[in-house]
Amino acid sequence: MRILLVAPQPFYQERGTPIAIRMLVETLCGQGHAVDVLTYHEGMDLEIEGMRILRTPRVPGVRNIPIGISWQKLLCDCLLCGKLLALALTRRYDVIHAVEESVFPAVFLRPLSRTRVVYDMDSMLGDQLVAKWRLLRPLARVLRAVERATIRRVDAVFAVCPDIATHVSAEAPGVPVFLIEDVALPSQAAAGRAQRLRESLGIRGILALYVGNLQRYQGVEQLVRGMALIPPGSPLTLVLIGGSPGDIARLRAVVKKLQLEGRVLLLGPRPLAHLADLLAQADVLVSPRWRGNNTPMKIYSYMQSGTAILATHIRSHTQVLDDECAHLVDTGPEGLAQGLLHISGDPGLRARLGAAARRRAIEHYSIDAFEEKVRSAYQTLEPREGRAGDAEEVRQ
């Protein structure tokens, strides 16, 4: 099939959603589909057979578009809508695969383009807007109604986690819902050896590691404050990998204020190709997120590594993790501190949890399982009568 995948993010960048989009594109192209990716002006070009990247116009002064809602993202979304309109009216696609907020213009254009629309749903957007901007709280019902009406007009939903799949089934009973979770990132050939954390940082005791962005919803500041509750003599070092310069500076200020230099180390971003090696070096992998219901992509790589996981007891985590494969704790500094002390002092527990998590990742969250779920879902989206055309026509 000919697919227009609308990605309202910088593509490609080594961060959550763009990584997931890349895996989806590689899967679709590997299964014989032709995919045009409509995305922002910002991002690295990729060479994937069967894929073409179509970018919005470059905007002077708009660069380093942050994760989440921002004025830069809203401006780029407006340009994305304009280009989507032009493509929908002048080119022939079998499916518009709309990621996150791009579903709204895709559904609006559906009667004109006569193209099936798949909603790639990573979160409840209405709830996300209200959580970001409190001034929108009076409009919460309106936002949810708009989202509900949109869901009811798509041809299928790809839900990233069980909670979202359940939500869609309740809001739009007649819409097919496919549960297609993220997976552990496939191993890549590393460009150079990953940093030897223990040797380079002088760590002799237990190494607790967090990998990911450092935005507030991730709970990393609460994790740092939890370290301040652990006695200084404890043989535990927390290493944080990832984050934007602004978030790193914010957390460094917290570390300095709490006098945790030497016990909490911020290393900044590292190449994605080094991820598996870095995770394997740790004794404990931490996910301190304090709210949300969509499972962080890093959890699947955490599980694949076979290293023990400590995570907060929220739906973001418990849809995938339970007490058999992770040490689940309360959110907040106290719960995280108690959990770190407990798991760092019990090597047998760490070994059991790590082995169980790896088994579960292999059984349920492998790249093979992901590819089969995508294949099965797209088999239900056969081209409509009269929509077939010469493949070259789409590429003109």
Protein Blocks (a to p, Z undefined) as FASTA:
>chain_A
ZZdddddbddddddfklmmmmmmmmmmmmnopacdddddfbdcddddehiacddddddeh
iahiaehjdfklmmmmmmmmmmmmmmmmmpccfbdcdehjlmmmmmmmmmmnopacdddd
fbdfklmmmmmmmmlmmmmmmmmmmmmmmmmmmfbdcdfbfklmmmmmmmmmmbccdddd
dddddddddehjaddfklmnopabdcdddeddfbfklommmmmmmmmmpcfklccdcdde
eddfklmmmmmmmmmmnopghjaccebjadfklmmmmmmmpmbdcdfbfbdjbdcfklmm
mmmnopacdddddfklmmmgcfkloccddedjklmmmmmmmmmmmmklmmmmmmmmmmmm
mmmmcfklmmmmmmmmmmmmcccehiaccfklmmZZ
